[in-house]
Every structure is written in structure tokens, then in C-alpha cells.
Amino acid sequence: MKKLLKLFGLLLAMGTLFCLSSCDGLFGGGANGADDSNTPETTSSNPINHTFVKEDTVGYNYYYYTSTTRFSYGEHTECYYQISFNVAKKTWIIYTRPVASTTKIEDIASGSYEGDPSKEGKLKLIAADNKSATQTVKVEKNSAGKLCFIGDVAASHQYLGAKDEK
């Protein structure tokens, strides 16, 4: 009987160990429990640069910059980031959109900014939370004459569990 109890205890310990190791990423950091912290693409210490181009459409007191890089996350395929700058309040918000629609999927992060998103020069994006990174970007004209900047979206990607399309 003692041998049977020892064997049962050993099997129970091994089973528990196996379950814990196989569920390692279940409670991780990204969206939907995804933990991609070990892959360079989603680690906020490694930049993931996206080019944002200013849209011609300007709302009252708003400027919009759209990412040219496509990515996927969760059940959403072919998405992009858009940043909206509220000139009157000196605030920004970054959100995701599907390529095939103008409907917003979800807000990711927001904050305030210093500089002018409608002119060439330095623009400091100050994040209000840890879903995006505070960063200073250089707004300049691209070859088509449109204002653009390169922004690091690693923190937003990590929050979403997103992957750039190859």
C-alpha cells in the first residue's frame, strides 16, 4: 500500500509539473493572454518602427497620421495604426483600424504632445500609460511631399500581441 501511495504521489507531482510547464504562456502579458516578451518583434526595449503619414483629411482641430505598415493581432488581420492629434487640447490617441474599413477597432494609448503635428520639426509624444512609449519624433516631408514621421510602436504591439506582416 505504501508503494502504491508513493507511486501515486510521484505521478501527481509529475502531472502537476507537466501542466504548469505547458501552460507557461497562459497568463502572460499581451492581449488575449499572449506573452511574446521573448521575441524581439514585441519587446518594447527593441524598437518596432512604423512610418506614419499625415492624411489630407483634416477634421476641425484634428490631424491624422496613418501607419503604412500592416500587422495582425488576435482575430484581426491586416490592421494599421492611426494617430489622431487634437490641436485644441494638445492631446493624441493611437488606435487600430482594419485595412478594409474605416471603422476603429480599439483605442490603444493616448497622451499629450509638445510641438506642432502640422509642420516639419520635432514632435514629442508623451504617453499617459504604459501601452505606448513616450518618444520624440522628427516630422518631415517624404518624397511625395507629405508630412510623415517614424514612430516606435513596440509597446503598443506588445500590449496587443501584434505581429507585423512580412
SVG drawing of the C-alpha trace seen along z (x, -y; Angstrom):
<svg xmlns="http://www.w3.org/2000/svg" viewBox="-17 -75 33 77">
<polyline fill="none" stroke="black" stroke-width="0.4" points="0.0,0.0 2.9,-2.4 4.5,-1.7 1.2,-2.5 0.8,-5.8 4.4,-6.8 3.8,-6.0 0.5,-7.9 2.3,-10.9 5.1,-10.8 2.6,-10.7 0.6,-13.5 3.8,-15.6 4.9,-14.9 1.5,-15.7 1.4,-19.0 4.8,-19.9 3.9,-19.0 0.7,-21.1 2.5,-24.1 5.2,-24.0 2.8,-23.5 0.7,-26.4 3.7,-28.7 2.4,-31.5 -1.2,-31.3 -1.1,-34.2 1.5,-36.3 1.4,-40.0 -0.1,-40.7 -3.7,-40.8 -5.7,-37.6 -3.1,-36.2 -0.4,-36.2 3.1,-36.5 5.5,-37.4 8.1,-39.1 10.9,-36.8 10.5,-37.5 12.4,-40.6 9.4,-41.9 7.3,-42.5 9.8,-43.5 9.4,-47.2 13.2,-47.5 13.7,-46.6 12.1,-49.3 9.5,-48.4 9.4,-51.4 6.4,-52.3 6.2,-55.2 3.2,-57.4 2.0,-59.7 -0.3,-62.7 -3.7,-62.3 -5.0,-65.0 -8.3,-64.8 -8.4,-67.3 -11.2,-67.5 -11.9,-70.6 -8.9,-70.9 -7.7,-67.4 -4.7,-66.0 -4.5,-62.3 -1.4,-60.2 -1.7,-56.7 0.8,-53.9 2.0,-52.4 2.9,-49.1 0.2,-46.4 0.0,-43.9 -2.3,-41.4 -3.4,-40.6 -6.0,-38.4 -8.7,-37.7 -7.9,-40.9 -5.9,-40.6 -4.4,-43.4 -4.7,-46.2 -2.9,-49.5 -2.4,-52.2 -3.8,-55.7 -2.9,-58.6 -5.3,-61.5 -3.9,-64.8 -6.4,-67.2 -4.8,-70.6 -7.1,-72.4 -6.4,-70.1 -2.7,-69.2 -3.6,-65.5 -3.1,-62.4 -4.6,-59.0 -3.4,-55.9 -5.9,-53.3 -6.2,-50.3 -8.2,-50.1 -8.8,-47.2 -7.4,-47.9 -10.7,-47.1 -12.7,-49.6 -12.6,-53.0 -14.2,-51.6 -12.0,-51.9 -11.2,-48.5 -9.9,-49.8 -8.1,-52.7 -4.6,-51.6 -3.0,-54.6 -3.1,-58.3 -1.3,-61.3 -0.3,-64.8 2.3,-66.3 4.7,-69.1 5.4,-70.6 3.2,-71.0 1.9,-68.0 1.0,-70.2 4.6,-71.3 8.1,-69.9 10.1,-69.7 10.3,-67.8 7.2,-66.4 7.3,-64.9 4.6,-62.3 4.1,-62.0 2.3,-58.7 -0.2,-58.8 0.1,-55.0 2.4,-52.0 0.6,-50.9 2.8,-53.2 6.2,-54.8 7.0,-58.5 9.1,-59.5 10.3,-62.4 9.9,-62.0 11.0,-64.1 8.2,-65.3 9.5,-65.8 8.2,-65.7 8.5,-62.4 9.3,-62.1 5.6,-62.7 5.7,-66.0 3.5,-64.7 4.4,-65.1 5.5,-61.9 7.4,-60.5 8.8,-57.2 7.4,-56.1 8.3,-53.2 5.2,-51.0 6.9,-48.2 4.9,-49.0 1.6,-49.0 2.5,-45.8 3.4,-44.2 0.1,-45.3 -1.9,-43.9 0.3,-40.8 0.6,-42.1 2.9,-40.9 3.9,-42.9 3.1,-41.3 6.2,-40.0"/>
</svg>
